[in-house]
Amino acid sequence: MTDLPSYDQLPVHPDAPPGSSWGVWGDIGTDPLGCLNLLTPERVVAAAALVRTGKVFALNLDATLPSPPLFGRAEWTHEVTGRPGGFSHDDLLHNWNTQSSSQWDGFRHVGNPTHGHYGGVADEAHGIHHWVGRIVGRCLLVDVGRWREKVGRPLTYDAPDPITPEDVLGCIDDQGTPVETGDVLLLRTGWLSWYRSQSAARRAELAQPTGLAAPGLLPGEATARLLWDLHIAAIGADNPALEVWPIGTFTPMTAAQEDPSKWPEVFVHTALLPLLGIPIGELWDLDALAEDCAAGGGYASFFTSAPLHIPSGVATPPNALAIR
């Protein structure tokens, strides 16, 4: 599809909410894929030509990190069954939350307070299982952390330091590899590099209810417009929430409480997932890929992601690979 509407041309269906892509890929209430529809067989074939060296970069973080998990999520334990030294073993993961480490946020994760879940599809009809076998194509690394340092405005990793649309576009322009329709955009802030350098005591502080502050995309319509108008299939990032944290830093929570249509100004998840259908990845390990990109060969790679086949699942580890 090359004739996608711009953000300012949305919506395309008279029954769709403002600023939504509902109806772009079929009747309202029938589409569980959103922008993943852009990952066509033709784009998969084109992306495969990016493989030049055979280098493979696994983008899942060590599943035990962050430790303790952020946002009050459960801390899981790993049990290996069978006798020590025995003939066979199984794994049991107790209290495991699919969003405790690297993750895709599925469309069930966050709805829009006014309009519900993506595409007018019922909450229970969404599920991460719809994405199985669909996330293959071209990815583009946008190393905004490295670029902000280069231009003399390094990100502050323990503060709600905003990344503006102009930052994203400036970084892409500086890297010299343009975005193509259907790309999976990989936004590296450098937050995980910082996190891994912190002491156990500091990590425990970050896991407290009010302990986390982190850089990320600036919430609001300008960010929603940017990501839609780039016509990406999805976005994955190495920070905790993709957008700046805590929410309410730039637009007070009272604005959304008084007028639910203002939620995207406070928390842009409520526009990206339920209105625009842009899957969100968080806590992805992009450091090794970033080093290879910076060393030459451009910032685009062949990309695969294999979600867990959990019917009606809310989220999944990405099991993502960038292959160059």
DABEL-V219232 format. One record per pair of residues at least 12 apart in sequence whose ideal C-beta (glycine too) atoms are under 8 Angstrom apart, sorted by the first residue. I is the first residue (numbers start at 1). GAP is how many residues later the second one is. If there is no record, write none. Layout:
i = [I	I]
gap = [GAP	GAP]
This chain:
i = [1	1	1	1	2	4	4	4	5	6	6	7	7	7	7	7	8	10	11	12	13	15	15	16	16	17	17	17	17	19	19	19	19	19	19	20	20	20	21	21	21	21	21	21	22	22	22	22	22	24	25	28	28	29	29	29	29	30	30	31	31	31	31	32	32	32	32	32	32	32	32	33	33	33	33	34	34	34	34	34	34	34	35	35	35	35	35	35	35	35	36	36	36	36	36	36	36	38	38	38	38	38	38	39	39	39	39	39	39	40	43	43	43	44	44	46	47	47	47	47	47	48	50	50	50	50	50	50	51	51	51	52	52	53	53	54	54	55	55	55	56	56	56	57	57	57	57	57	57	57	57	58	58	58	59	59	59	59	59	59	59	59	59	59	59	60	60	60	60	60	60	60	60	61	61	61	61	61	61	62	62	63	63	63	63	64	65	65	65	65	66	66	66	66	66	66	66	66	67	68	68	68	69	69	69	69	70	70	70	70	71	71	72	72	73	73	73	74	74	74	74	75	75	76	76	76	76	76	76	77	77	77	78	78	78	78	79	79	79	79	80	98	98	98	98	98	98	98	99	99	99	101	101	102	102	102	102	102	102	102	102	103	103	103	103	103	103	103	104	104	104	104	104	104	104	104	104	104	104	104	104	105	105	105	105	105	105	105	106	106	106	106	106	106	106	106	106	107	107	107	107	107	107	107	108	108	108	108	108	108	108	108	109	109	109	109	110	110	110	110	111	111	111	111	112	112	112	112	112	113	113	113	113	114	114	114	115	115	116	117	118	118	118	118	119	124	126	127	127	127	127	128	128	128	128	128	128	128	129	129	129	129	129	129	131	131	131	132	132	132	135	135	135	135	135	135	135	135	135	136	136	136	137	137	137	137	137	137	138	138	138	138	138	138	138	138	139	139	139	139	139	139	139	139	139	140	140	140	140	140	140	140	140	140	140	141	141	141	141	141	141	141	141	141	141	142	142	142	142	142	142	142	142	142	143	143	143	143	143	143	143	143	144	144	144	144	144	144	144	145	145	145	145	145	146	146	146	146	147	147	147	147	147	148	148	148	150	151	155	155	155	155	156	157	157	157	157	157	157	157	158	158	158	159	159	159	160	160	160	160	160	160	160	160	160	161	161	162	162	162	162	162	162	163	163	163	163	163	163	163	164	164	165	165	165	165	165	168	168	168	169	175	175	176	176	177	177	177	179	179	179	180	181	182	182	182	183	183	183	183	184	184	184	184	184	184	184	185	185	185	185	185	185	186	186	186	186	186	186	186	187	187	187	187	187	187	187	188	188	188	188	188	189	189	189	189	189	190	191	191	191	191	191	192	192	192	192	192	192	193	210	212	212	212	213	213	214	214	214	214	214	215	215	216	216	216	216	216	216	216	216	217	217	217	217	217	218	218	218	219	219	219	219	219	219	219	219	219	219	220	220	220	220	220	221	221	221	223	223	224	224	224	224	224	224	227	227	227	228	228	232	233	234	234	234	234	235	235	235	235	235	236	236	236	236	236	236	236	237	237	237	237	238	238	238	238	238	239	239	240	240	241	241	242	242	242	242	243	243	243	247	247	248	251	251	252	253	281	281	284	284	289	289	292	297	301	301	301	302	302	302	303	303	303	303	304	304	304	305	305	305	305	306	307]
gap = [36	37	39	180	179	20	177	227	19	222	223	12	217	218	221	222	217	218	12	12	15	13	105	12	104	95	97	98	258	202	205	245	252	256	257	95	255	256	13	14	207	254	255	256	96	97	98	253	255	13	12	91	92	90	91	92	93	89	91	87	88	90	246	75	86	87	89	93	94	95	98	97	98	101	244	73	84	85	242	243	244	245	196	197	198	199	241	242	243	244	95	98	99	197	198	241	243	99	143	144	193	194	195	95	96	97	98	143	194	142	94	95	139	92	93	92	89	90	91	255	256	254	88	250	251	252	273	274	251	272	273	245	272	244	271	269	270	237	268	269	265	266	267	231	232	235	244	264	265	266	267	227	262	263	43	127	177	225	226	227	230	259	261	262	263	41	42	224	225	257	258	259	260	40	41	131	222	223	224	39	223	37	38	39	254	37	36	130	131	218	34	35	129	137	140	141	174	217	136	135	136	139	28	31	32	138	136	137	142	170	141	169	135	137	24	26	27	21	22	23	26	20	25	17	18	19	20	21	24	16	17	18	13	14	15	16	12	13	14	15	12	210	212	215	216	217	218	219	183	215	216	182	216	179	180	181	182	183	215	216	218	178	179	180	212	213	214	215	24	27	130	132	175	176	177	201	203	211	212	213	214	164	168	174	175	176	177	210	20	21	22	25	173	207	208	209	210	12	14	19	166	167	170	172	15	18	19	20	204	205	206	207	160	164	205	206	159	160	163	164	12	159	162	163	151	158	159	162	163	143	147	150	157	146	147	149	159	160	158	157	155	156	157	159	158	188	186	183	184	185	186	179	180	182	185	186	187	188	178	180	181	182	183	184	148	176	185	174	175	177	49	98	99	168	169	170	171	172	185	167	168	169	45	46	47	96	165	166	42	44	45	46	162	163	164	165	44	45	46	47	161	162	163	164	183	32	37	39	40	43	44	45	46	159	160	45	47	145	148	149	152	158	159	160	181	26	29	30	33	43	44	45	46	157	28	32	45	143	147	150	151	156	19	23	24	27	43	44	45	43	44	45	46	48	42	44	144	148	20	23	24	27	28	15	19	23	24	19	34	35	36	60	59	32	33	34	37	38	57	58	36	55	56	54	55	56	53	54	55	56	84	85	86	89	90	54	83	53	54	55	56	82	88	24	26	52	53	54	55	81	54	58	53	57	58	60	61	19	49	58	57	118	124	122	123	121	122	123	51	52	53	120	50	49	50	51	47	49	50	117	48	49	50	51	52	119	121	42	45	47	49	50	51	49	50	51	98	100	103	136	30	48	49	50	51	52	55	49	50	98	99	102	26	27	48	49	50	48	23	24	47	48	49	46	47	91	93	94	95	94	36	28	33	34	32	33	25	26	27	30	31	24	29	21	23	24	25	26	27	28	29	20	25	26	27	51	25	26	32	24	25	28	31	32	45	46	47	48	49	30	31	44	45	48	43	44	50	20	45	40	44	47	48	51	52	45	49	51	48	50	46	46	44	45	46	47	37	43	44	45	46	44	45	46	48	50	82	84	43	44	45	47	45	46	47	48	49	43	44	42	43	28	41	27	38	39	40	24	25	26	19	20	18	14	15	14	13	37	39	34	36	12	33	32	27	21	22	23	20	21	22	17	18	19	20	16	17	19	13	14	15	16	13	12]
